[in-house]
Amino acid sequence: MSFPKLTAVKPFGRLLLCAILLAALGARAATAGERSDPDRLNHPLLVGTATDSYPRSYLTPNGRCEGFSVDLLDAVARAMDLKIQRVKAPSSELEKRFREGEFDLLQAFTPGPGRETFADFSQPTIWLHGCIFVRADSDLNSVRDLGRAAMLVVGRNSAADQLLQDRQITPKSITYCSSVEEALQMINNGDFDAVFASRLSGLSVTKRDRLRNVRALPEALVGYDIRPCFAVHKGDQVLLARLDEGLAVLHRTGEYGTIYDQWFGSLEGTRITQQTLIVYVAPALTIALAIALLGLLRQRSLSQRIARQAARLAENEALLAEAQRIAHVGHWRYNVATRDLSCSAEMLRVLERDPKRNNPTYQQLLRTVSRSDRAIVHRAVRDALRGGIGSELTFSIRPRFDLKRVVHVNIQGVRGASGSIQAIVGTIQDITEQKLVENDLRAREHLVRAIYDNIPTALGVIELVDDTLRFISANPGTARILALEPQAEIAGHLLTDLGLPKEVIDFWMQWFKRCIAGGEILTAEPSVYKGTRHLSFTLVPLGQGPNGGPQVCYLAEDVTERKQMDAEMAQGRRLRAVGELVGGIAHEFNNLLTPILLKAELLATEWKNEPRLFEELRSISRAAQRGADLTKRLLAFGRRSEPKQENIKLHALVRANTDLVRPTIDRRIQLISNVPETLPSLYLNASDVHQIVLNLLLNARDTLVEKLNLPNVPENWRATITIDAAEFGPRAIENTHWEKTESPDGWISLAIRDNGMGMPQDVQERIFEPFYTTKGVGKGTGLGLATVWHLVTRMGGKVNVHSQPGEGTVFQVWLPILHGPIPEAGGPAQKALTDHTARICLVEDDDMVAQTLIATLRRTQHRVVHFRHGTEAWKHLSMHPADYDLLLLDLDLPGMSGLEIARRARAGRFKGKILVASGRLTERESQELDKLGVEFQIEKPFSAEKLNLAVQTCLNAHRPAGVL
């Protein structure tokens, strides 16, 4: 039972008062016998009385307690024949002393969080509306302005705390005090800005103490009322019933209104008396009766309207359900009193529950929440139940053990007329698919960001601003393209503020304006930095930017290395073509030189008694042999083979390279070789050593040619390349990472010196880098010295460079001394061979070579059958395999190749020996012939003596004999 009013109103009618009285009497009858001591109320009751709560309860100067609550309790005690004895104390002490059992009741105690655990409360003795009192000289005009106020709060866990929490207001500071009087005095003095209090209490104190610097905010605080009650100990229903009954009596007799008017009447405006109320109510009741009669007449049409509205409502509910199904949004409501949870159909679908079954309980729902989110969800529900605090949560649920969903839940508290939380409501939305899409988009965004930040290509957006360019965005690749520091900040800066050369700024402006003028995507590969770098540009016009300037998206890549590699590949293709051409020419020269050598030797044998003619024939043989050596060197440099180690003499190899280079260099360059013949043999790949020496010679030649072309060359200066070599012990060099099992017995230092241009230190540090060259475009590959370093390192050696600008350069190559296998004593040239005559099948397509070979072989009593075509030769040999002791064939044949004939001969019925004579025998072909068991291989051109030695070696051999 309550009296919901701002001020006490005279009784509204005897019927209402009778209802209050009957309720109080019923409560008294219902609780009769609950307390064990029925005579307890015959003794004085100790009452806790506040001394600082003017005008409800305060201490006068003469020590008496007066106030509205004091007079009201005295009147109730008289009406119910109760004896009371007051114990005076400040408000801050009363609660604690009451809980300790010192008092039987408190004459003014407001219900609050936790107080229901130790006290029972009567109906409110008065209903006071809350109000905010502020300093009159402040600029605080509404509740929302409290965020910048120094706030006073009377007592903890009060309606003021609830107001700040619900409105989500955080004052500049909060200070707790014990009474409204104390708070208003401090506000009047200017120490604080605002306090929450009941309107009547604040106005009473302000009037009594004549506080000039205090004013009340006009804003009504609905739901934040102060309702003081009589409080008894928990379970003392007998005393509580007597107090409620006494309040009902006072209202019925009108004494409550008298007490109220005494203390608060002067603070209110004109009051409506009972007689005035009757005067105005009677006509109103007459009008209401007439309206009721009209309502009866319209009841039928109203019923029809209600039916139509009900149908429309059902249709709207169906539309709402369909909308919830489409949006995957359901709603729910939890009743605090009944603890019932009601769910919409869509929420049940999200929870995978059958709508025909009962709604789930809160505990059942909480068990579907993932363990990591369960505490957070429970805390949000608890905050909504206790303080009406709303919240939004996103978490995972498992409606089934095999199903996981992500939901977004909204929770709100619903307050009743009394201000307490009656229910919590909210929505639930299935956002599983949305989360999957968000995660996918996030992953794509991270991927795009990673690509944007890490690709070497420059990417960004620029716009035209005041005749210059500004970078709207720029990835780190842009800094590399602009030759800036990798961590340089570019976005937001002007092109002219980055410290770039004028050539680069003009370059960007030129291509930007060309793209804007064309209005379409522009692609180009221009050069920059005076032609030393090449860029691949793609410019995409984006239209006008927010500031009105045209914008362009750029994609730029440094393709300098690619251009160099393309040039190198083109040059490599040209070199391979030249190599193929040289090889073909060398092969033809070998075919020409073979009959010359053989004929000259045969003629010299026949005319050996004619000294003059014999010497001329010897000159012809030496010239032919010199040509044969030249073609061998050309074939050796053009040959591509697997690394094959062999015993080589360094002085012979250097001489072969100088002889090869000498005709191709400027005749003003002097080439001097000081390599001793006494140096030990090297067991290395001859082709690798050839490339090392040749590349270093060509490098020295180029720097000397460059110096010879200078305008001011000294007259007494002579361009010179000097080659020196010396032997050193195994500890001659350090810091060599030797990975082979056999340590070198020593080192040979090969030094190639020139007195050319020389190199500064920064160039020396980079000369072994692939594609690095100081020569002009098209004049150098940048691979020569890199190849030297690679080959020397692969064989376990070391290369050093010493250079002085303008004086010359020395390349010092350290080659390891390794001992290869010792040749068998009495090799093919030393063994005593038994002369045999043989039946020889000769396969040779060159008629001049064939006729010379036939004549030479027949001089030594061999029988020879000649075939020019490979296929014809194989057909004859396959039909007559036993007719021949030796198969002598070239490899490069029309029709079937010599290698294929040898392969078929070894697989067929031919049991004779095989001798291969070729003018261009590659390493792969030689290895294949070894695998087939070919007895001997001889390279053109050759002498009659070598031919006879090869034939006799084959005829005497039981296994492959070797190569001449």
PyMOL commands that set and color helices and strands:
alter all, ss='L'
color gray80, all
select helices_A, chain A and resi 14-30+40-42+68-80+91-99+115-117+143-148+159-166+180-188+199-209+237-253+255-267+274-297+299-327+345-350+362-368+371-387+432-454+476-481+495-497+502-518+560-606+611-638+650-664+686-708+761-764+784-794+847-859+870-879+881-883+898-907+923-932+944-956
alter helices_A, ss='H'
color red, helices_A
select strands_A, chain A and resi 45-50+52-53+57-59+65-66+84-89+105-109+119-121+128-135+150-154+173-177+194-198+214-216+225-226+229-233+329-335+341-343+391-400+403-415+421-430+458-465+468-474+522-524+527-528+533-544+550-558+645-648+670-674+682-685+720-728+747-754+798-804+808-816+839-843+863-867+886-889+913-918+936-939+962-963
alter strands_A, ss='S'
color yellow, strands_A
deselect
rebuild
show_as cartoon
